[in-house]
Amino acid sequence: MKNEATGFDRIVKALNFSVNGIKSCYQSETAFKQEVWAAIVLVPTALWLTTSSIERVLLITPIFIVLITEVVNTAIESVVDRIGSEHNELSGKAKDLGSAAVLFSLLLVIVTWSIILI
């Protein structure tokens, strides 16, 4: 049996892996960097513009969905690039689908903010 971390040690290791992933994405992906800075502006703006807890949640949640989707898209791109650099229809499709997911998440921010603030 492997000597795997359990309990609190496992949580700390998992947190370190997550922080490393965020750092890597921020350092290598311009879109993620832009989305992080947009979040830094939009989250406090959402807190300032609204008084209802529900409106705040509805404005902030899609921002985090964008960040999550961008991280997953970057993971997809990394795996596809790891496999090879030659053109492959399925590799291109995987990258395009990841990009489409990011687009949908960005549209969710726009639609949600528009509905609540207008």
ZATI-496188 format. One line per field, with one value per atom (N, C-alpha, C): residue in one letter; atom name; x, y, z. Coordinates in steps of 0.001 Angstrom, whole numbers. Layout:
N
fike: [A	...] $
marlo: [CA	...] $
xx: [X	...] $
yy: [Y	...] $
zz: [Z	...] $
//
This chain:
118
fike: [M	M	M	K	K	K	N	N	N	E	E	E	A	A	A	T	T	T	G	G	G	F	F	F	D	D	D	R	R	R	I	I	I	V	V	V	K	K	K	A	A	A	L	L	L	N	N	N	F	F	F	S	S	S	V	V	V	N	N	N	G	G	G	I	I	I	K	K	K	S	S	S	C	C	C	Y	Y	Y	Q	Q	Q	S	S	S	E	E	E	T	T	T	A	A	A	F	F	F	K	K	K	Q	Q	Q	E	E	E	V	V	V	W	W	W	A	A	A	A	A	A	I	I	I	V	V	V	L	L	L	V	V	V	P	P	P	T	T	T	A	A	A	L	L	L	W	W	W	L	L	L	T	T	T	T	T	T	S	S	S	S	S	S	I	I	I	E	E	E	R	R	R	V	V	V	L	L	L	L	L	L	I	I	I	T	T	T	P	P	P	I	I	I	F	F	F	I	I	I	V	V	V	L	L	L	I	I	I	T	T	T	E	E	E	V	V	V	V	V	V	N	N	N	T	T	T	A	A	A	I	I	I	E	E	E	S	S	S	V	V	V	V	V	V	D	D	D	R	R	R	I	I	I	G	G	G	S	S	S	E	E	E	H	H	H	N	N	N	E	E	E	L	L	L	S	S	S	G	G	G	K	K	K	A	A	A	K	K	K	D	D	D	L	L	L	G	G	G	S	S	S	A	A	A	A	A	A	V	V	V	L	L	L	F	F	F	S	S	S	L	L	L	L	L	L	L	L	L	V	V	V	I	I	I	V	V	V	T	T	T	W	W	W	S	S	S	I	I	I	I	I	I	L	L	L	I	I	I] $
marlo: [N	CA	C	N	CA	C	N	CA	C	N	CA	C	N	CA	C	N	CA	C	N	CA	C	N	CA	C	N	CA	C	N	CA	C	N	CA	C	N	CA	C	N	CA	C	N	CA	C	N	CA	C	N	CA	C	N	CA	C	N	CA	C	N	CA	C	N	CA	C	N	CA	C	N	CA	C	N	CA	C	N	CA	C	N	CA	C	N	CA	C	N	CA	C	N	CA	C	N	CA	C	N	CA	C	N	CA	C	N	CA	C	N	CA	C	N	CA	C	N	CA	C	N	CA	C	N	CA	C	N	CA	C	N	CA	C	N	CA	C	N	CA	C	N	CA	C	N	CA	C	N	CA	C	N	CA	C	N	CA	C	N	CA	C	N	CA	C	N	CA	C	N	CA	C	N	CA	C	N	CA	C	N	CA	C	N	CA	C	N	CA	C	N	CA	C	N	CA	C	N	CA	C	N	CA	C	N	CA	C	N	CA	C	N	CA	C	N	CA	C	N	CA	C	N	CA	C	N	CA	C	N	CA	C	N	CA	C	N	CA	C	N	CA	C	N	CA	C	N	CA	C	N	CA	C	N	CA	C	N	CA	C	N	CA	C	N	CA	C	N	CA	C	N	CA	C	N	CA	C	N	CA	C	N	CA	C	N	CA	C	N	CA	C	N	CA	C	N	CA	C	N	CA	C	N	CA	C	N	CA	C	N	CA	C	N	CA	C	N	CA	C	N	CA	C	N	CA	C	N	CA	C	N	CA	C	N	CA	C	N	CA	C	N	CA	C	N	CA	C	N	CA	C	N	CA	C	N	CA	C	N	CA	C	N	CA	C	N	CA	C	N	CA	C	N	CA	C	N	CA	C	N	CA	C	N	CA	C	N	CA	C	N	CA	C	N	CA	C	N	CA	C	N	CA	C	N	CA	C	N	CA	C] $
xx: [837	0	883	443	1203	1135	2166	2197	1632	306	-351	-737	-769	-1168	-2654	-2993	-4392	-4725	-5994	-6444	-5975	-5485	-5077	-3907	-2969	-1826	-2293	-3307	-3843	-4457	-5165	-5790	-4723	-3647	-2557	-1906	-1647	-1042	-1964	-3246	-4209	-4261	-4225	-4221	-2971	-1827	-586	-675	-1247	-1423	-2321	-3384	-4311	-3633	-2885	-2168	-1161	-450	501	-211	-1403	-2175	-2606	-3050	-3467	-2267	-1134	76	486	490	884	-34	-1325	-2299	-2112	-1920	-1735	-473	604	1875	1874	1085	1177	14	-1076	-2280	-2692	-2542	-2922	-4407	-5246	-6689	-7024	-6398	-6653	-6207	-5066	-4559	-5564	-6089	-7069	-8349	-8757	-9977	-9796	-8612	-8334	-8443	-7838	-7892	-9304	-10061	-11464	-12226	-11934	-12580	-12222	-10975	-10526	-11299	-11708	-12503	-13996	-14474	-15917	-16482	-15740	-16283	-16558	-15593	-15920	-17019	-17043	-18093	-19462	-19553	-20820	-21244	-20286	-20600	-21050	-20471	-20779	-22116	-22407	-23600	-24900	-24812	-26038	-26175	-27423	-27682	-28246	-28748	-29334	-28263	-28285	-27337	-27524	-28744	-29017	-28427	-28609	-28014	-26494	-25903	-24444	-23975	-24644	-24285	-24454	-25549	-25815	-24800	-24252	-23240	-21847	-21540	-20190	-19994	-21006	-20860	-20392	-20981	-20514	-19055	-18566	-17161	-16263	-16616	-15831	-16017	-17197	-17410	-16457	-16231	-15270	-13877	-13449	-12114	-11987	-13005	-12995	-12911	-13723	-13757	-12431	-11813	-10513	-9436	-9466	-8503	-8709	-9955	-10237	-9824	-10104	-9694	-8179	-7464	-6000	-5512	-6164	-5797	-6011	-7127	-7398	-6311	-6001	-4967	-3617	-3289	-2007	-1931	-2996	-3008	-2912	-3683	-3639	-2242	-1626	-277	748	525	1435	1443	280	151	961	962	1724	1357	2265	2043	1486	1450	910	-602	-1131	-2563	-3348	-4345	-5237	-6639	-7587	-8961	-9552	-9318	-9862	-9187	-7892	-7186	-7738	-7929	-8499	-9902	-10683	-12043	-12036	-11155	-11063	-10730	-9768	-9390	-10529	-11205	-12327	-13468	-13736	-14803	-14453	-13194	-12768	-12931	-12569	-12710	-14185	-15036	-16475	-17030	-16546	-16996	-16629	-15429	-15017	-15924	-16212	-17101	-18467	-19040	-20341	-20284	-19200	-19090	-18996	-18277	-18189	-19549	-20288	-21631	-22547	-22358	-23139	-22903	-21663	-21359	-22092	-21981	-22598	-24120	-24746	-26190	-26648	-25975	-26360	-26213	-25081	-24868	-25861	-26140	-27092	-28486	-28930	-30282	-30399	-29413	-29514	-29310	-28375	-28066	-28926	-29559	-30417	-31853] $
yy: [-1180	0	1244	2237	3484	4279	5086	5973	7333	7392	8615	9477	10764	11700	11514	11654	11564	12744	12939	13986	15372	16103	17483	17587	16632	16641	16558	15745	15622	16937	17600	18885	19924	19953	20903	20615	19346	18993	19372	19093	19445	20957	21708	23166	23652	23053	23419	23135	21990	21671	22715	23110	24105	25456	25886	27169	27126	26017	25871	25966	25369	25444	26863	27584	28979	29828	29644	30394	30089	28819	28413	29021	28964	29521	31032	31700	33150	33538	32776	33091	32775	31776	31325	31752	32192	32494	33956	34713	36120	36299	35444	35560	35371	34407	34177	35380	35931	37110	38262	38475	39537	39267	38014	37660	37808	37509	37712	39192	40038	41481	42027	41481	41878	41483	40296	39843	40746	41177	42071	43389	43816	45039	44747	43664	43408	42922	42118	41616	42769	43657	44791	45687	45825	46624	46017	44686	44004	44236	44212	44447	45885	46822	48243	48623	48015	48406	47817	46745	46061	46063	45923	45800	44426	43736	42420	41332	40422	39303	38434	38255	37431	38081	39381	40072	39972	40091	39981	38604	37580	36209	36031	36557	36414	37177	38256	38999	38383	37858	37346	35921	35083	33682	33528	34232	34048	34467	35383	35790	34605	33880	32702	31566	31498	30496	30759	32017	32355	31864	32142	31724	30207	29510	28047	27512	28059	27587	27841	28971	29277	28308	27951	26979	25624	25188	23906	23957	25066	25217	25133	25766	25714	24286	23558	22157	21333	21547	20834	21145	22422	22822	22201	22147	21571	20087	19369	17933	17702	18472	18326	18638	19712	20076	19035	18384	17336	16141	15864	14711	14911	16118	16376	17698	18201	19511	19401	18195	18053	18257	18701	18977	17673	17694	16562	17119	16563	17071	17016	15928	15807	16761	16977	17931	19338	19693	21000	21146	20064	20095	20289	19594	19727	21163	21761	23142	24107	23891	24753	24651	23440	23265	23942	23856	24562	26058	26560	27987	28398	27552	27833	27899	27023	27039	28367	28858	30153	31259	31222	32225	32216	31028	30942	31510	31249	31771	33298	33849	35314	35920	35249	35724	35675	34673	34580	35799	36240	37454	38648	38806	39959	39943	38801	38707	38943	38300	38439	39876	40484	41869	42799	42567	43415	43325	42111	41922	42570	42364	42862	44372	44908	46324	47230	46676	47496	47234] $
zz: [0	0	0	-787	-889	405	627	1780	1355	1239	794	1986	1735	2783	3088	4345	4749	5650	5851	6769	6360	7343	7127	6147	6200	5270	3820	3573	2222	1769	2665	2345	2010	2789	2541	1188	887	-401	-1554	-1409	-2452	-2654	-1570	-1666	-2401	-2095	-2792	-4284	-4664	-6078	-6745	-6049	-6595	-6781	-5771	-5857	-7000	-7146	-8261	-9609	-9698	-10932	-11251	-10246	-10439	-10874	-10195	-10558	-11994	-12351	-13694	-14746	-14483	-15433	-15559	-14446	-14462	-15225	-15040	-15694	-17184	-17596	-18987	-19869	-19280	-20069	-19919	-20983	-20970	-20676	-21256	-21032	-19554	-18898	-17480	-16663	-17014	-16310	-16440	-17635	-17851	-17052	-17020	-16296	-14783	-14283	-12855	-12522	-13349	-13076	-13232	-14179	-14297	-13033	-12508	-11268	-10096	-10047	-8967	-8999	-10181	-10314	-10116	-10731	-10748	-9412	-8678	-7404	-6426	-6187	-5310	-5894	-7209	-7848	-7569	-7666	-7384	-5943	-5032	-3620	-3390	-4124	-3957	-4602	-5775	-6529	-6003	-5237	-4817	-3306	-2875	-1437	-1105	-2089	-1884	-1967	-1010	-1020	-2262	-2670	-3853	-5099	-5250	-6404	-6378	-5210	-5097	-5537	-5068	-5460	-6967	-7496	-8931	-9787	-9281	-10029	-9886	-8715	-8451	-8977	-8872	-9292	-10742	-11706	-13083	-13292	-12481	-12583	-12247	-11190	-10822	-11831	-12446	-13495	-14657	-15006	-16058	-15682	-14463	-14019	-14034	-13538	-13528	-14949	-15833	-17215	-17907	-17640	-18250	-17766	-16490	-15964	-16632	-16766	-17418	-18887	-19562	-20952	-21090	-20185	-20211	-19988	-19095	-18866	-20123	-20805	-22063	-23086	-23241	-24201	-23857	-22584	-22161	-22492	-22233	-22531	-24039	-24800	-26259	-26781	-26291	-26732	-26310	-25185	-24706	-25653	-26232	-27123	-28399	-28932	-30144	-30764	-31593	-32212	-33628	-34188	-35540	-35519	-36661	-36742	-36616	-35753	-35586	-35403	-36123	-36086	-34671	-33962	-32607	-31637	-31801	-30949	-31165	-32427	-32737	-32178	-32284	-31758	-30241	-29543	-28087	-27696	-28402	-28093	-28402	-29528	-29889	-28879	-28393	-27407	-26085	-25685	-24476	-24629	-25795	-26073	-26079	-26634	-26657	-25233	-24363	-22962	-22293	-22572	-22024	-22565	-23859	-24454	-23778	-23593	-22929	-21506	-20792	-19426	-19432	-20404	-20516	-20875	-21755	-22096	-20868	-20017	-18786	-17896	-17801	-17021	-17612	-18913	-19572	-19399	-19632	-19517	-18078	-17136	-15722	-15245	-15517	-15089	-15777	-17049	-17775	-17176	-16901	-16350	-14970	-14127	-12753	-12681	-13456	-13323	-14205	-15196	-16073	-15742] $
//
